[in-house]
Structure formats: C-alpha cells, structure tokens
Amino acid sequence: MKLLVCGGAGFIGSNFVRQRIAEHGDAVTVLDKLTYAGREENLADVRDAPGFAFVHAGIEDADAVADAIAGADAVVNFAAETHVDRSIAAPDAFITTHALGTFMLLEAARERGARYLQVSTDEVYGSIERGSFTEESPLLPSSPYSASKAGADLLVASYHHTYGLESLICRGSNNYGPYQYPEKLIPLMILNALHGDPLPVYGDGGQVRNWIHVEDFARGIGHVLAHGAPGETYNVGGPDEAVNIDVVRRIIALTGAPEDLIEYVADRPGHDRRYSLGSEKVRALGWEPRVRFDEGLERTVEWYRDNRDWWAPIRSGDYRAYYERQYGRSLGR
Ligand SMILES: NC(=O)c1ccc[n+]([C@@H]2O[C@H](COP(=O)([O-])OP(=O)(O)OC[C@H]3O[C@@H](n4cnc5c(N)ncnc54)[C@H](O)[C@@H]3O)[C@@H](O)[C@H]2O)c1
C-alpha cells in the first residue's frame, strides 16, 4: 500500500510509520511541518526503506499536499498541535492546523479519491466520572486543543456524508512509549526522575487516564484503515486505567528516584478529571491491545534510559525555556 502520513515525524506518527514499513512493507511519504514536536531523527531508522520519502511542509499548504498525495492509496493524518497546556497559552496554531489543515487534506483526498483516516483523541468527549464513552457519546471538549480536534472530526465526517469520501476517525486514549516529547506526563516524569529534578504533579494528582501503548494504538489505526467502514468512528482505548499520582510513583520505583522529588503544583485550568474509552466497536473488527500498562511502562523507562542521544538535544534546547515558563523553575543539567 502507498500511504501519505501527515505528522509522521511526531511521536505516534513515527511509531506508525516504523510499524507499517516493518510489518506491511508499505511505501510511505511523510509530510510534516517539523514543529518543536516533530523531528526527522524520529524516522532515522526508516529513512532508507524502499519507497520512503519525506516532505517538509504544513498540511495547510495546499500545493505541497497536492504534490505529496500523488500516487497515494490512503492518507493518515496525525498532524496536530498536541499539548493542552500550550493550547491554553497560545491557541492560534491549534486552530490553523486542526481546522484549516484538516480541510486542505480532505480536499486533496477528495480530489484524488484516496481513503482518509483522521487520528483523533478521547479528549473530544470531555471528562467522565464513571463508565466509558462510546462513539455515540456527545462531544463536550474542554480545552482549545480538544475543541479544535472535535471540529476537525466533524469536518471529516461531513466529507463522507456530503462527498462520499472514504473517511474514518480513530479516537485514541492517552498514548505512551518511545519517542514521546518530554513535555507529556510520562516522559516528563521519567527524565526528571533520571536527573533528580522535581516531579511537578498537577493539583492533587487524582486525574485518571486510560493508557495505551503507542504500538497498540498504531496497530489499531492500521486495522481500522484496512477493515473499518467508511464514515465510521472507532474508539481505540488502552487496557488499563491509572491515577496520575500512581503513574508517578511507579516511575519513581522503576528509576530508583527518591519519593520526595514529588512536588504538587497549581492545577491546569479546566483540567479534565477522568477519560475513559469503550473500545468494543474496534474490538469487534478484530483488534485488541497487547501491551499491559505495567510491562509497557517498564519498557518505556528502559527506552528513555538507553536513548540519551535522542532526548539530550531536546532537554538542552528550547524545551528548557518552555519548562521554565510552565513550571516557574529551571531544569537541572
Ligand atoms: N499523544 C497522545 O496521547 C494522543 C492520544 C490520542 C490521540 N492523539 C492524536 O494523535 C496525533 C499525533 O499525536 P502525537 O502525540 O504523536 O503528537 P506530536 O506532538 O508528537 O506530533 C505531532 C506532529 O505533527 C506535526 N505537525 C504539527 N502541525 C503540523 C502541520 N500544520 N502540518 C504538518 N505537520 C504538523 C509536528 O511537527 C509533529 O511531527 C494527534 O492528532 C493527536 O491529537 C494523541
């Protein structure tokens, strides 16, 4: 299969590309704007694979998208601004990429007659105290991030209803695993723990998340691309829920860091308390997660421990300034 993978230089996209090349022999073109979160280093081990190409452009650039989509059977769109804290501080890029960018991609896919898969998030449903969201649950997003992702989902669905585009939506729960930018909870805590830096926990740390290993989510996306019904949405949730403070404690245990590194900080405005996805619909298609949280977390800690060359340039670059703005203190060396 020939795929155009947008946002393929980021965390989930690069894991997806690696999996498609290794397990399916796909020819992949990655189109990525290389924002702070996108890095060509994430694709270093697939750069020389047959049929691989990289295009440095934004999905909102209609000409670049028209060139990149030539010959593609399907488009998978990961391209997004993904950090909720950044969407609160500066929402502009979220609107450009999610609204305008998704529109440009949909137009190109329609023109080409390509299948289209939009990668989305459980955050579009908002917070849920008990039970789990199904694909029929109302969209009640809380942040500029999740609201603009929800808007993109609605636009994608409209292209199926109006133009018959073979579009699909995959809503994932919280991903973790290798190549995740260290602003997100798990890599943030792992790297700070390995450096003896304080571990900043929002509010009381009682937020609950449904964790999915990135390899399982990538496999779920591939499965929906192959077997999903056009026009449908599929929730792809992980096998385990965990309370944030427990995740931090497990990381402390796995890294051997002292418990007194935990530092409670002011909560994120509008912070959702619990996310939970029911994934029966995608399970009925024949997908199920393979990695339990305990095993996946241990492997993730090992990966960060073993891949200093990957994270050292990030921790010594612009990320330091972001961290200072966000937490009002500097990172140690
Ligand atoms: N990380 C999670 O826990 C999670 C969970 C569910 C769904 N998702 C969704 O999965 C997708 C990928 O998330 P991620 O965690 O890998 O994000 P990421 O921030 O690691 O990567 C995003 C990638 O998109 C690229 N990008 C940003 N704006 C672009 C634009 N305008 N044009 C082209 N490329 C652009 C970036 O350079 C980067 O490579 C997103 O759509 C996100 O909403 C993420």
The ligand as an SDF file (V2000), in Angstrom:
LIG
                    3D

 44 48  0  0  0  0  0  0  0  0999 V2000
   -0.2960   11.6070   22.4410 N   0  0  0  0  0  0  0  0  0  0  0  0
   -1.4820   11.1250   22.8070 C   0  0  0  0  0  0  0  0  0  0  0  0
   -1.6460   10.6590   23.9290 O   0  0  0  0  0  0  0  0  0  0  0  0
   -2.6390   11.0970   21.8270 C   0  0  0  0  0  0  0  0  0  0  0  0
   -3.7870   10.3900   22.1910 C   0  0  0  0  0  0  0  0  0  0  0  0
   -4.8440   10.3230   21.2710 C   0  0  0  0  0  0  0  0  0  0  0  0
   -4.7380   10.9670   20.0520 C   0  0  0  0  0  0  0  0  0  0  0  0
   -3.6350   11.6770   19.7430 N   0  0  0  0  0  0  0  0  0  0  0  0
   -3.5690   12.3270   18.4200 C   0  0  0  0  0  0  0  0  0  0  0  0
   -2.5520   11.6690   17.6880 O   0  0  0  0  0  0  0  0  0  0  0  0
   -1.9310   12.5970   16.7880 C   0  0  0  0  0  0  0  0  0  0  0  0
   -0.4290   12.5670   16.9780 C   0  0  0  0  0  0  0  0  0  0  0  0
   -0.1240   12.9150   18.3330 O   0  0  0  0  0  0  0  0  0  0  0  0
    1.3670   12.8610   18.8840 P   0  0  0  0  0  0  0  0  0  0  0  0
    1.2780   12.6450   20.3420 O   0  0  0  0  0  0  0  0  0  0  0  0
    2.1800   11.9710   18.0490 O   0  0  0  0  0  0  0  0  0  0  0  0
    1.8170   14.3640   18.6320 O   0  0  0  0  0  0  0  0  0  0  0  0
    3.2300   15.0600   18.4530 P   0  0  0  0  0  0  0  0  0  0  0  0
    3.0510   16.4290   19.0080 O   0  0  0  0  0  0  0  0  0  0  0  0
    4.3200   14.1900   18.9630 O   0  0  0  0  0  0  0  0  0  0  0  0
    3.4080   15.1120   16.8650 O   0  0  0  0  0  0  0  0  0  0  0  0
    2.6550   15.9500   16.0460 C   0  0  0  0  0  0  0  0  0  0  0  0
    3.3600   16.0080   14.6890 C   0  0  0  0  0  0  0  0  0  0  0  0
    2.5710   16.8270   13.8170 O   0  0  0  0  0  0  0  0  0  0  0  0
    3.4460   17.7310   13.1460 C   0  0  0  0  0  0  0  0  0  0  0  0
    2.6580   18.9210   12.7810 N   0  0  0  0  0  0  0  0  0  0  0  0
    2.1150   19.8490   13.6320 C   0  0  0  0  0  0  0  0  0  0  0  0
    1.4580   20.7730   12.9120 N   0  0  0  0  0  0  0  0  0  0  0  0
    1.5810   20.4230   11.6100 C   0  0  0  0  0  0  0  0  0  0  0  0
    1.1020   20.9680   10.3960 C   0  0  0  0  0  0  0  0  0  0  0  0
    0.3740   22.0890   10.3750 N   0  0  0  0  0  0  0  0  0  0  0  0
    1.3980   20.3290    9.2490 N   0  0  0  0  0  0  0  0  0  0  0  0
    2.1600   19.1910    9.2300 C   0  0  0  0  0  0  0  0  0  0  0  0
    2.6510   18.6520   10.3470 N   0  0  0  0  0  0  0  0  0  0  0  0
    2.3530   19.2480   11.5210 C   0  0  0  0  0  0  0  0  0  0  0  0
    4.5420   18.0030   14.1380 C   0  0  0  0  0  0  0  0  0  0  0  0
    5.7230   18.5180   13.5110 O   0  0  0  0  0  0  0  0  0  0  0  0
    4.7590   16.6080   14.7390 C   0  0  0  0  0  0  0  0  0  0  0  0
    5.6310   15.8520   13.9570 O   0  0  0  0  0  0  0  0  0  0  0  0
   -2.5730   13.9440   17.0630 C   0  0  0  0  0  0  0  0  0  0  0  0
   -3.5580   14.1810   16.1050 O   0  0  0  0  0  0  0  0  0  0  0  0
   -3.1910   13.7910   18.4380 C   0  0  0  0  0  0  0  0  0  0  0  0
   -4.3140   14.6170   18.5860 O   0  0  0  0  0  0  0  0  0  0  0  0
   -2.5640   11.7650   20.6050 C   0  0  0  0  0  0  0  0  0  0  0  0
  1  2  1  0
  2  3  2  0
  2  4  1  0
  4  5  1  0
  4 44  2  0
  5  6  2  0
  6  7  1  0
  7  8  2  0
  8  9  1  0
  8 44  1  0
  9 10  1  0
  9 42  1  0
 10 11  1  0
 11 12  1  0
 11 40  1  0
 12 13  1  0
 13 14  1  0
 14 15  2  0
 14 16  1  0
 14 17  1  0
 17 18  1  0
 18 19  2  0
 18 20  1  0
 18 21  1  0
 21 22  1  0
 22 23  1  0
 23 24  1  0
 23 38  1  0
 24 25  1  0
 25 26  1  0
 25 36  1  0
 26 27  1  0
 26 35  1  0
 27 28  2  0
 28 29  1  0
 29 30  1  0
 29 35  2  0
 30 31  1  0
 30 32  2  0
 32 33  1  0
 33 34  2  0
 34 35  1  0
 36 37  1  0
 36 38  1  0
 38 39  1  0
 40 41  1  0
 40 42  1  0
 42 43  1  0
M  CHG  2   8   1  16  -1
M  END
$$$$
